Amino acid sequence: MKRLSILGSTGSIGRNTLEVISRHRDRFSVKALAVRNNVQMLEEQIREFNPEVVAVYDASAAESLKKMNPPVEILEGEQGLIDAATLDGTDMVVSAIVGSPGLVPTYEAIKSGKDIALATKEALVMAGHLVMPEASRRGVRILPVDSEHSAVFQCLDGRDMEEVEKIVLTASGGPFRTKSVQALRKVTPAEALNHPNWDMGRKITIDSATLMNKGLEVIEAYWLFNVPVEKIGVILHPQSIIHSMVRFIDGSVISQMSVPDMKGPISYALSYPERFRNVLPSLDLASIRELTFEEPDPERYPSLALTYKALRSGGTMPCVLNAANEVAVEAFLNEEIVFTEIFRVVSDTMAEHGVLRGETIQEVIRASDWAKKRAAEFVMDRNGK
């Protein structure tokens, strides 16, 4: 019986994780659940999965949950998330809190020796240089939940990394792959949230439309697989059937394919090194008929180049990229800036940052806080306030 703490249980990844668990109740138990503020759904999850503790990041939402009087210990704030992540008796933490709030709980879970099923890519984007060495010191396994990194993990399957010529992350291209660059200024949040293939949370869906999500995955792959940045590429694959590929020095390519459904990579992370039966519908290539690929257009997707720039700059720059993007995406969703200004807010924030080494989590968080504040000022400038 594997005992789990799930950080971000009401988000897309968290809900899919609980669905996988519900099919294998003889294999998993839920020790802790943690959310940002969706206590209505959390209360339903408490009744169904009977965790020992729950944590609510938002204090007012935690008070609302207490009034529902659920039969469970209720923790709150960042310390509550940390306590849920480090709970005694937990074997694995599913890290699925969107954005920078997931960094510290994930890092503390690693320090406490918990294996990590990682969907919170920000933990590695912001502080991969701290997280991965700590995991190595503690003997902690970090199993990727992102479909692309799960695909690479499966393609590598213990192979000698010296034989790897390139890791190729696939991207659908989002809803605007064929829209003219000039028309992008006029797209609405509702249009940007209409992803053609995946059902994801709001922030990650916007990141998919800008291709920032794929850039963040490049940074994550850099840390997960310990390869030079030059060995990580991105290609558009609108069908989202091939989730990523690995090209080897002999010219051969191994890919991982499945229908686009996050229960696949979630299930593999939870069951590794085994595989569960009947997780996804079988892939019928004859009915799909066509798999196509194209290079990302740098004019349509300028955010992708920013991520490579941040990774090469190193230190706290990837953290600043991530933080500024969080602010810019939220501003776009609130209709404070237009779609194309997401890139500009991030770029301008990065341009003003003096890179630090980021030797501690606290220094990384300070850089993130600075970037959020400066990005918010750029948003106000563009909004005429």
C-alpha positions as CSV (number, residue, x, y, z in Angstrom):
1,M,0.0,0.0,0.0
2,K,1.5,3.3,-1.1
3,R,0.5,6.2,1.0
4,L,0.1,9.6,-0.8
5,S,-0.1,13.3,0.0
6,I,-1.6,15.2,-2.9
7,L,-0.7,18.9,-3.2
8,G,-3.2,20.6,-5.5
9,S,-5.9,18.0,-5.2
10,T,-8.7,20.1,-6.7
11,G,-6.8,21.0,-9.8
12,S,-6.8,19.1,-13.1
13,I,-3.8,16.9,-12.1
14,G,-5.1,16.4,-8.6
15,R,-8.5,15.3,-9.8
16,N,-7.1,12.9,-12.3
17,T,-4.7,11.5,-9.7
18,L,-7.7,10.8,-7.4
19,E,-9.5,9.1,-10.3
20,V,-6.5,6.8,-10.8
21,I,-6.4,6.1,-7.1
22,S,-10.1,5.3,-7.0
23,R,-9.5,2.5,-9.5
24,H,-6.7,1.0,-7.4
25,R,-7.8,1.4,-3.8
26,D,-6.0,-1.8,-2.9
27,R,-2.7,-0.1,-3.9
28,F,-3.0,3.4,-2.6
29,S,-4.3,5.3,0.4
30,V,-4.6,9.1,0.8
31,K,-2.8,10.6,3.8
32,A,-3.2,14.3,3.0
33,L,-4.8,16.6,0.6
34,A,-3.8,20.3,0.0
35,V,-5.5,23.0,-2.0
36,R,-5.2,26.8,-2.6
37,N,-8.8,27.7,-1.9
38,N,-11.4,25.3,-3.5
39,V,-12.8,24.0,-0.2
40,Q,-16.1,23.0,-1.7
41,M,-14.5,20.4,-3.9
42,L,-12.0,19.6,-1.1
43,E,-14.9,18.8,1.3
44,E,-16.2,16.2,-1.3
45,Q,-12.8,14.7,-1.6
46,I,-12.5,14.4,2.2
47,R,-15.7,12.4,2.3
48,E,-14.6,10.1,-0.5
49,F,-10.9,9.5,0.4
50,N,-10.8,10.0,4.2
51,P,-7.4,11.7,4.5
52,E,-5.8,12.2,7.9
53,V,-5.1,15.9,7.3
54,V,-6.0,18.6,4.8
55,A,-4.2,21.9,4.1
56,V,-5.7,25.1,2.7
57,Y,-3.3,27.8,1.5
58,D,-5.8,30.7,1.7
59,A,-6.7,31.5,5.3
60,S,-10.2,32.7,4.6
61,A,-11.0,29.6,2.6
62,A,-9.6,27.5,5.5
63,E,-12.1,29.2,7.8
64,S,-14.9,28.4,5.4
65,L,-13.9,24.7,5.4
66,K,-13.8,24.7,9.2
67,K,-17.5,25.8,9.3
68,M,-18.3,22.7,7.2
69,N,-17.0,20.7,10.1
70,P,-15.4,17.9,8.1
71,P,-14.0,14.9,10.1
72,V,-10.3,15.8,9.5
73,E,-7.5,18.0,10.9
74,I,-7.4,21.3,8.9
75,L,-4.1,23.1,8.4
76,E,-3.6,26.4,6.7
77,G,-1.1,28.7,5.0
78,E,2.2,27.8,3.5
79,Q,3.2,26.0,6.7
80,G,0.0,23.9,6.3
81,L,1.1,22.9,2.8
82,I,4.6,22.0,4.2
83,D,3.1,19.9,7.0
84,A,0.9,18.0,4.5
85,A,3.9,17.5,2.2
86,T,6.1,16.1,5.0
87,L,3.5,14.1,7.0
88,D,4.9,11.1,8.8
89,G,4.0,7.8,7.1
90,T,3.7,9.3,3.6
91,D,5.6,7.4,0.9
92,M,5.0,9.8,-2.1
93,V,4.0,13.4,-2.6
94,V,2.1,14.3,-5.7
95,S,3.2,17.8,-6.3
96,A,0.5,19.5,-8.4
97,I,0.1,23.0,-7.0
98,V,0.2,25.5,-9.9
99,G,2.9,28.2,-9.8
100,S,5.5,29.3,-7.3
101,P,3.5,28.4,-4.2
102,G,4.4,24.7,-4.9
103,L,8.1,25.2,-4.6
104,V,8.7,25.3,-0.8
105,P,6.3,22.4,0.0
106,T,7.9,20.2,-2.7
107,Y,11.4,21.1,-1.5
108,E,10.5,20.3,2.1
109,A,9.0,17.0,1.0
110,I,12.2,16.1,-0.7
111,K,14.2,17.0,2.5
112,S,12.0,14.7,4.5
113,G,12.8,11.8,2.2
114,K,9.5,11.6,0.2
115,D,9.5,10.4,-3.4
116,I,7.9,13.0,-5.6
117,A,5.4,12.6,-8.5
118,L,6.2,16.0,-10.0
119,A,3.6,18.1,-11.9
120,T,4.6,21.4,-10.4
121,K,7.2,22.3,-13.0
122,E,7.9,25.6,-11.2
123,A,9.9,23.7,-8.5
124,L,12.6,22.9,-11.1
125,V,12.2,26.1,-13.1
126,M,12.7,28.3,-10.1
127,A,15.2,26.2,-8.2
128,G,16.3,23.1,-10.1
129,H,19.9,23.8,-9.0
130,L,18.8,23.3,-5.4
131,V,16.1,20.7,-5.8
132,M,17.9,18.1,-7.8
133,P,21.1,17.9,-5.6
134,E,18.9,17.7,-2.5
135,A,16.9,14.8,-4.0
136,S,20.2,13.1,-4.8
137,R,21.5,13.5,-1.3
138,R,18.2,12.2,0.2
139,G,17.9,9.2,-2.2
140,V,14.6,10.6,-3.4
141,R,13.1,9.6,-6.7
142,I,11.5,12.4,-8.8
143,L,9.0,10.9,-11.2
144,P,7.7,13.3,-13.9
145,V,4.0,13.7,-14.3
146,D,4.0,16.2,-17.2
147,S,3.1,14.1,-20.3
148,E,6.2,15.3,-22.1
149,H,8.7,14.4,-19.4
150,S,7.0,11.2,-18.6
151,A,7.3,10.4,-22.3
152,V,11.1,11.1,-22.3
153,F,11.5,9.1,-19.1
154,Q,9.8,6.2,-20.7
155,C,11.9,6.5,-23.9
156,L,15.2,6.6,-22.0
157,D,14.3,3.7,-19.8
158,G,17.7,3.5,-18.1
159,R,19.7,4.0,-21.3
160,D,23.2,5.6,-21.2
161,M,22.8,9.3,-21.5
162,E,26.0,9.5,-23.6
163,E,24.0,7.8,-26.4
164,V,21.4,10.6,-26.4
165,E,21.8,13.1,-29.2
166,K,18.6,15.1,-28.6
167,I,15.5,15.2,-26.5
168,V,12.6,16.6,-28.5
169,L,9.5,17.9,-26.6
170,T,6.3,18.0,-28.6
171,A,3.8,20.8,-28.4
172,S,0.3,21.1,-29.8
173,G,0.8,24.7,-30.7
174,G,-2.3,25.7,-28.7
175,P,-5.4,27.3,-30.3
176,F,-3.5,30.0,-32.3
177,R,-1.1,27.8,-34.3
178,T,-2.6,29.0,-37.6
179,K,-3.7,32.4,-36.6
180,S,-1.8,35.4,-38.1
181,V,0.7,37.1,-35.8
182,Q,-1.1,40.4,-36.3
183,A,-4.4,38.9,-35.1
184,L,-2.9,37.7,-31.8
185,R,-3.4,41.2,-30.3
186,K,-7.1,40.8,-30.5
187,V,-7.6,37.3,-29.0
188,T,-9.7,37.0,-25.9
189,P,-9.1,35.0,-22.7
190,A,-12.0,32.7,-23.7
191,E,-10.4,32.0,-27.1
192,A,-7.0,31.4,-25.4
193,L,-8.5,29.0,-22.9
194,N,-10.1,26.9,-25.7
195,H,-7.2,24.3,-26.0
196,P,-7.7,22.0,-29.0
197,N,-6.6,18.8,-27.3
198,W,-6.0,19.0,-23.5
199,D,-8.3,19.7,-20.6
200,M,-6.0,21.7,-18.3
201,G,-6.1,24.5,-15.7
202,R,-6.4,28.1,-16.8
203,K,-2.8,29.2,-16.2
204,I,-1.2,26.3,-18.0
205,T,-3.7,26.6,-20.9
206,I,-2.6,30.2,-21.5
207,D,1.0,29.1,-21.2
208,S,0.3,26.5,-23.9
209,A,-1.1,29.2,-26.2
210,T,2.0,31.3,-25.8
211,L,4.3,28.2,-25.8
212,M,5.7,29.5,-22.5
213,N,4.6,26.1,-21.1
214,K,6.9,24.3,-23.5
215,G,9.8,26.6,-22.6
216,L,9.3,25.9,-18.9
217,E,9.3,22.2,-19.8
218,V,12.7,22.7,-21.5
219,I,14.1,24.1,-18.3
220,E,12.5,21.2,-16.4
221,A,13.9,18.6,-18.8
222,Y,17.4,20.2,-18.4
223,W,17.3,19.4,-14.6
224,L,15.4,16.1,-14.8
225,F,17.6,14.5,-17.4
226,N,20.9,16.3,-16.8
227,V,21.6,17.2,-20.5
228,P,23.0,20.4,-22.0
229,V,20.4,22.9,-23.2
230,E,21.6,22.4,-26.8
231,K,20.3,18.8,-26.6
232,I,16.7,19.9,-25.9
233,G,14.4,20.9,-28.7
234,V,10.8,21.6,-29.3
235,I,8.6,20.7,-32.3
236,L,4.9,21.3,-32.9
237,H,2.8,18.2,-33.3
238,P,-0.9,19.3,-33.5
239,Q,-2.4,15.9,-32.9
240,S,-0.8,15.5,-29.5
241,I,-0.4,11.8,-30.0
242,I,3.4,11.6,-29.8
243,H,4.2,13.2,-26.4
244,S,8.0,13.5,-26.8
245,M,10.9,11.8,-28.6
246,V,14.5,10.9,-28.0
247,R,17.0,10.9,-30.8
248,F,20.1,8.7,-30.3
249,I,23.6,9.0,-31.7
250,D,23.0,6.2,-34.2
251,G,20.2,8.3,-35.9
252,S,17.3,6.2,-34.4
253,V,14.4,7.9,-32.7
254,I,12.2,6.4,-29.9
255,S,8.9,8.1,-29.2
256,Q,6.1,7.6,-26.6
257,M,2.6,7.7,-28.0
258,S,-0.9,7.6,-26.5
259,V,-4.2,9.4,-26.6
260,P,-3.9,12.9,-24.9
261,D,-5.1,12.1,-21.4
262,M,-3.2,13.0,-18.2
263,K,-4.2,9.8,-16.4
264,G,-1.5,8.0,-18.5
265,P,1.5,9.8,-17.1
266,I,-0.1,10.1,-13.6
267,S,-0.7,6.4,-13.5
268,Y,2.9,5.6,-14.6
269,A,4.4,7.9,-12.0
270,L,2.3,6.3,-9.2
271,S,2.8,2.7,-10.3
272,Y,6.5,2.9,-11.6
273,P,8.2,0.6,-12.4
274,E,5.0,-1.3,-13.0
275,R,2.2,-0.4,-15.4
276,F,-1.5,-0.7,-14.6
277,R,-3.9,-2.3,-17.1
278,N,-6.5,-0.3,-19.0
279,V,-5.5,3.1,-18.0
280,L,-6.2,4.7,-21.4
281,P,-8.1,3.8,-24.5
282,S,-5.9,1.8,-26.9
283,L,-4.3,4.0,-29.6
284,D,-5.8,3.4,-33.0
285,L,-3.3,4.8,-35.5
286,A,-5.4,3.8,-38.5
287,S,-8.3,6.1,-37.3
288,I,-5.9,8.9,-36.6
289,R,-4.4,8.6,-40.1
290,E,-2.1,11.6,-40.0
291,L,0.7,12.7,-37.6
292,T,2.3,16.0,-38.6
293,F,5.2,18.1,-37.3
294,E,6.4,21.7,-37.8
295,E,9.0,24.1,-36.3
296,P,7.6,26.7,-33.9
297,D,7.3,30.1,-35.5
298,P,9.5,32.5,-33.4
299,E,7.2,35.4,-34.2
300,R,4.1,33.7,-33.1
301,Y,5.8,32.2,-30.0
302,P,8.5,34.6,-28.8
303,S,8.1,33.3,-25.2
304,L,9.9,30.1,-26.2
305,A,13.2,32.0,-26.9
306,L,12.9,33.8,-23.5
307,T,13.0,30.4,-21.7
308,Y,16.2,29.4,-23.5
309,K,17.7,32.8,-22.7
310,A,16.8,32.4,-19.0
311,L,18.2,28.9,-18.8
312,R,21.5,30.0,-20.4
313,S,21.7,33.0,-18.0
314,G,21.2,30.6,-15.1
315,G,21.0,31.6,-11.4
316,T,17.8,33.4,-10.5
317,M,16.9,34.3,-14.1
318,P,14.6,31.2,-14.7
319,C,12.8,32.1,-11.4
320,V,12.3,35.7,-12.6
321,L,11.0,34.4,-16.0
322,N,8.5,32.2,-14.2
323,A,7.3,34.8,-11.7
324,A,6.8,37.5,-14.3
325,N,4.9,35.1,-16.5
326,E,2.5,34.3,-13.6
327,V,1.7,38.0,-13.2
328,A,1.4,38.6,-16.9
329,V,-0.9,35.6,-17.5
330,E,-3.2,36.6,-14.6
331,A,-3.3,40.2,-16.0
332,F,-4.3,38.8,-19.4
333,L,-7.0,36.6,-17.9
334,N,-8.3,39.7,-16.1
335,E,-8.2,41.7,-19.4
336,E,-5.7,44.2,-18.1
337,I,-3.3,43.5,-21.0
338,V,-3.6,42.0,-24.4
339,F,-2.4,38.6,-25.3
340,T,0.8,39.7,-27.0
341,E,1.9,41.8,-24.0
342,I,2.4,38.7,-21.9
343,F,5.7,38.2,-23.7
344,R,6.6,41.9,-23.3
345,V,6.0,42.0,-19.6
346,V,8.2,39.0,-19.0
347,S,10.9,40.2,-21.4
348,D,11.0,43.7,-19.7
349,T,11.2,42.2,-16.3
350,M,14.0,39.9,-17.2
351,A,15.9,42.8,-18.8
352,E,16.0,44.6,-15.5
353,H,17.1,41.7,-13.4
354,G,20.6,41.4,-12.1
355,V,21.2,37.7,-12.0
356,L,22.0,36.2,-8.6
357,R,23.3,32.7,-7.9
358,G,20.3,31.7,-5.9
359,E,22.2,29.8,-3.3
360,T,19.2,29.2,-1.0
361,I,15.5,28.8,-1.4
362,Q,15.0,32.1,0.4
363,E,17.2,33.9,-2.2
364,V,15.2,32.3,-5.0
365,I,11.9,33.4,-3.3
366,R,13.2,37.0,-2.9
367,A,14.0,37.0,-6.6
368,S,10.5,35.7,-7.4
369,D,8.9,38.3,-5.2
370,W,10.9,41.1,-6.9
371,A,9.9,39.9,-10.3
372,K,6.2,39.7,-9.4
373,K,6.3,43.3,-8.1
374,R,8.2,44.6,-11.1
375,A,6.0,42.7,-13.6
376,A,2.9,44.1,-11.9
377,E,4.3,47.6,-12.4
378,F,4.8,46.9,-16.1
379,V,1.2,45.7,-16.3
380,M,0.0,48.9,-14.7
381,D,2.1,51.0,-17.1
382,R,0.5,49.2,-20.1
383,N,-2.9,49.5,-18.6
384,G,-2.5,53.3,-18.2
385,K,-2.9,53.2,-14.4
